[in-house]
Amino acid sequence: MEGTNFSQAVPAPMMTVKELARLLNVSERTVWENSEPRGTIPALYIGKKTVRYCPVAIQEWMRRQMVNTSSKRLGA
């Protein structure tokens, strides 16, 4: 495919609960408890037992968390 930019066409590898827990420096249970639909961490469910996290969505979620936390501290 001539002219295709594969860095944009191929999504980043999805993360497991274990990988996300390591990234956030929290327990796997904390990740599970805060994943959608119970919490706010965006998650992709594959079947009944498999969950994956998109790195781009996690970065955006982390950015929103920092903004929300900062706003609450400032009394906004």
C-alpha positions in Angstrom: 0.0 0.0 0.0 1.9 2.9 -1.3 1.8 6.1 0.8 0.3 4.4 3.8 1.6 5.6 7.2 1.5 2.4 9.2 2.4 4.2 12.5 -1.1 5.8 12.3 -2.9 2.9 10.7 -1.8 0.3 13.3 -3.1 0.9 16.8 -0.8 0.6 19.8 -0.9 -2.8 21.6 -3.6 -3.0 24.1 -2.6 -3.3 27.8 -3.7 -6.0 30.3 -4.9 -5.3 33.8 -1.5 -6.3 35.1 0.3 -3.9 32.7 -1.9 -1.0 33.6 -1.6 -1.7 37.3 2.2 -1.6 36.9 2.0 1.6 34.9 -0.2 3.3 37.5 1.7 1.8 40.4 -1.5 0.4 41.9 -2.9 -3.1 42.5 -4.7 -5.1 39.8 -7.8 -5.1 42.1 -7.7 -1.3 42.1 -7.6 -1.2 38.3 -10.5 -3.7 38.1 -12.6 -1.8 40.7 -12.1 1.5 38.8 -12.7 0.2 35.2 -15.8 0.9 33.4 -18.7 0.3 34.0 -18.0 0.5 37.8 -15.5 3.3 37.5 -14.0 5.8 35.0 -11.0 3.9 33.5 -11.9 3.2 29.9 -11.9 -0.5 29.2 -12.6 -2.9 26.3 -14.3 -6.1 27.3 -13.7 -9.1 25.1 -16.1 -11.8 26.1 -16.9 -12.2 29.8 -13.4 -12.5 31.3 -11.0 -10.6 29.1 -10.4 -6.9 29.5 -7.9 -4.7 27.7 -6.9 -1.0 27.9 -6.0 1.3 25.0 -2.9 3.3 25.8 -4.2 6.4 24.0 -7.5 6.2 26.0 -5.6 5.7 29.2 -3.4 8.7 28.5 -6.5 10.8 27.9 -8.1 9.5 31.1 -5.0 10.3 33.1 -5.0 13.8 31.7 -8.6 14.3 32.7 -7.9 12.9 36.2 -5.1 15.4 36.7 -7.3 18.3 35.5 -10.2 17.2 37.7 -8.0 16.7 40.8 -6.3 20.1 40.2 -9.7 21.8 39.9 -11.0 20.3 43.1 -7.9 21.4 45.0 -8.3 25.0 43.7 -11.9 25.0 44.8 -13.2 25.5 41.3 
